[in-house]
Amino acid sequence: MRGPRARGGRELSPRTASSRPSVEYPQAPLSEELGIDLPAGTRWGICLSHDVDHLSLREHLVDAFLPRYVLALLRQNLTRGRFRLGRVLDSFWGLLLAACGRDRWDVVDDLLAAERRAGVSSTWFVAVRRGLGISYRGAARERLVGRLRDADQEIGLHGQSPTDASALAAEAEQLSREAGTPIVGLRMHYLRLTRSVFDGMERAGMRYDSTVMNRSRLEPDQIELPGPRLVRPGLLEIPLHVMDSTLFSVTGLGLDFDQARDYMRRLAARAADEGKLVTINLHPNTYSHQTPEMRAWYDALLADVTARSDVFVSDFRALLPRIAIA
């Protein structure tokens, strides 16, 4: 596989085939890919979403996530050909600021404001159970849900129970009570998808999942952009295509800002030519000034897509009625 090219023509070598495997359907879908009724004048679509893994750095100052975060920080910035000591020192400064109450990862309002300026909405997948790096508690989650509800954003579940259908249904029901509206969408934390997940979704009356992700070919001219498929009666799978960590992490493509923006522009051109939908996930904490290339990339993505007249920019809530289910 030929990787994305850096400036000057140097090829990058993606390592995702081993470190970030694809997420497959746990059972055969009931349908082939379903069509999307795009608005008149548009040729392709982009669906925006956010997996809420972290609300703050401060919430991790006393848990097991912090050592893993530091190791990932060093690996990301002090590897061969990527020596960014200033970034490491700035990140440690961010930890100190968080301990003093000035948390750089508290960026929900910043991200909402950026999308409001662009005139777009996104779906926020919120967890109600702790674990695997998720540490925010009930009061913090309820404040988040209130902010999202006030901003008229779709709230979905970031699921934590891949092997217990009853527990997953209970997660959806709890989040629905807090949001004051039915929770119809899911993305599993760490993309852990099983048949049990679909069982839990059926019990909770949910309508769609967005966890399947094919990472076997990532070059923007080759990456597959599979469309929605029916997996059970009344239950859709809408695959995920692009994730911030896959683009920027050294365990993924390891791109910088210029490369990542070029990647999305090439992918957009192909999606427009083929009439495809591109589903995006940005973790809110990466919209921090502590990771400026990711923040700049998302700002540039919003600017690029909203400057075009041929693209339907949506969240999952607006997308669902346009999926043609026979």
N, C-alpha and C positions, 0 to 999 in steps of 0.2 A: 504493500500500500504506500502510495506517495503521500507524504504529509504536507500540511500547510507550509507555505514558504515565508520565511522571514524577509525583512527588508534586505536587499542585496542578493536575494535568490537562494540563501541557505535553507536547506530542507530541515524541518523538525521531524523527530522520530517519536510518534505517539506510543505511549506505553500502556494505554488503557486496555488493550486486549487482555493483559494479565492482571493489572492492578484494579481495573474498573470493568468487570465483566458486564455483558448485556443482561437485561432483565427480560425474561421470556414470558409468554402466556403460560400460566400453570394448567390450563385446559384448552382444548381446541375451541376457538371462537365459533359462534353460530353463523356468522356472516363473513363475507369478504369485506374489503374496505368500503365504507359508506361515503356517498357524496355529500358535499357541503354546499348549500345554497348561498353563495356569496352575494352581497349587495350589488346592485347594478353599478357598473363602472369599475368594479374591482376584479383583480385577476388571481389574488392569493390572499392568505390570511396569516396573522400572527396572534397567538394567544399568550397572554402574560400571566405569570404566576409566581408566588413566593412561598417557599417552605420555611416556616418560622422555627428554626432550631435554637436560636438564642435571641433574647431580648436585651441582654447586657453582658458585659464582661464581669461586672460586679457579682452577678449571680453564681459565678464559677470560682470565686476566690477561695472557697473552702471545699471544693469537691474534686473528684478525680479527673475532671476534664482538663484542668489547668496544665498538668504535666504533658498531656498529649498535645495541647495547643502549643506549648513552648517547643516541643520536639518538631511539630509540623512547621512552626515558624522558622526554625533553624534550617530545616530541610528545604523549605521554599526559597530561602534567601541566601544560604551559604553553601550551595552546591557548586560543582564544577561548571564554570561558564556563567554563573549567576551569583556573583558575590556582591550582596547588597547589605553591607554592615549598617549603613545608615537606617535602612528600613527595620532591621532588627532592633536597633537602639530606640527608634521611634515607637516601635510596638511595645517594648518594655516600658517606655514612658507612658504609653496608653494604659498599661496595667496599673501603673502607679496612680495615674489620674483616676482610674476607676475605683481604686481603693480609697481615694479622697472624695469620691462622690461625683466626679465629672466623667461620665461614661461615654466613650466614643461610639459604642455599639447601640446606643439608644437613638436610633435613626428612623423609627417608624414614621414620625411626623415629616421628616425630610423626604422620605421616599414617597409618602402620600402627596406631599406638595409638588414634587417633581412630576408625578403622573397627572396631578390636577392641572398643572401648567401645560402639559402636553395634550390634555383633553382625553386621557385614556383611563381605563379602570383595569384592575387585576384581581386575581383570585388569591386569597391568603389561606394557606393550609396551616392550621393551628393545632398543636398537640394539647391533650388534656392529661396525659400521663408522663411522668418523668422517666429518664433512662436513656442510655446510649448518647450521652452528651446533652440531652435536654434537661434543664434544671429549673426553668421558670415555674413559679408556683401559682396557686389559684388566684390570689389577689392581682398579681401582675398580669396573668392571662385575662382576667375579667376586665382589667383596664384596657388591655389591647383590644379585646373583642368590642368594647364600647367605642374605642376610637375608630375601629373599622366600620362598625355599624353606623356611626355618625357620619362617616365619609361615604356611605353607601357602597362599600366594597363587599364582594362575595366572600363568605367565610366557608372554608372547607376544612376537613379533618386531616391532620397529619398523624396517621395511624401508628400505634405502638404495639398492636396485638396481632402478629401475623399468623399465629397458630391457634387462636382462641376466638371463634366466631362470636360467642356471647360477650366476651370482653370488648371486642371491637365495636359491636353494636352498642354496648354501654357507653363507650367513648363518644360515639356519634350522638347518642341521646343526651349525654351530659353537655356537650358543646352546643347542641340545639337549644337546651334550656337556657344556657348562658347568653346565646346569641339572640334568642327570642324569635328564631326562624328555623325551619327545617334545614338540616345539613344534608345536602344531596351529593357532594363531591368528596373525593378522597385521593390523597397521595400517601403512600406508606413511607415512614421514616426509614432511611437507608435503602429504600426501594425494595423492601422485603415483601414479595408478592406470592401468595399461595391460594389454593382453592378455598381454604378457610376464610381468607379475606373476602372473597366473593360471597361466601355463606353469611358472614357478618354484615356485609352491605345489604344483602337481601332482607335480613332480619330488621335492619334499621330503615329500610325503604329508601336507600340511596340510589342515585341514578347513574353516576359515572365514577370511574377511577382513572388516574393518570400516572401510572407507575411503570408500565412497560417502557423500556428504553433500549434500543439497539445501538451498542457502542462498538460494533465490530468494524465499521468503516466510518471514519470521522472526517476525512477530507471533504470540504464543502461541495466539491464537484461530484462526490461519490456517496456521501452519507444518505442513507435511506430516510425518507420522510413518510412513514406509514400513516395512513389516515385512521379515523375511528372505526371500530368494529363492535358488533354486538356480541357480548360474551355469554349473557344469559337473558332471558326475556325481560325487557325493560332496563337492562344494565349494560352500559357502554364502557369500553376501554378507549381512552383518547391518549395515544402514546406521547411520551415526553421526548423531545429531540435535542435541546440545547440546555446545558446546565453551566452556571458560572464556574463551578469547581472543575468541571471537565475541561473548560477552555484554559483556565489560568493556573491550576495546580501543576506542580512538577510531576505528580503522579498521573496527570492527564496529558494535555497537549503542551502545557507550560508556555502559553502565549503571553506576549506583552500587549499593551493597549493597542498599538498600531496593528499588530497581527490579528488581534481579536476583532477589531472593527472591520478590517479587511475580510476576515472570515465571514462575518455576518453580512457584509455587502455582497459577497460572492454567493452566499447561501440564499439571500433575498432574490438575487437575480435569477437563480435557478428555480426557486419556488414560484416566482412570477411566470417564468417560462412554462412550468409544468402545472400551474394552477393548484399548488399545494398549500397546506396549512403547516406552519412552524410553531411548535409549542416551546416556550422559554421558561426557565426557572432561575430566579435570582434569590439567593438567601438574603433576607433583609440586612443582616449584620455585615455583609460584604459591601453594602452601600455606605460604609463608614469611611471617614478620611484616613483611617488606619490602613485601608487597602485602596489607595486612590485610583489605581488603574482599573479596578472593577467598577468603582463609582463612575469614573469617566466613561467607561465602556457602556454602561447602562444609560447614562445621559445621552451619549452619542447614538445609541440604538433608538431611543425615544425620538431624538431629533431626526434621524434618518427616516424612520418609518412614517412619522407624522408629516414629513415634508412631501410624501408621495400621495398621489390620488388613487393609485391602483391597488391599495392594500386595505383589508379589513382588519383593524386592530381591536381585539376584544379580550374579555375574560371568558371563563368557561360558562358563566351564566348567560352571556349574550350568544355564545357559540351553540349551546345545546339546541335551541329551537331551529337552527339552520342545518342540523345533521339529518339527512334523509334516511329515516328508518322505515323500511317497507312494512 
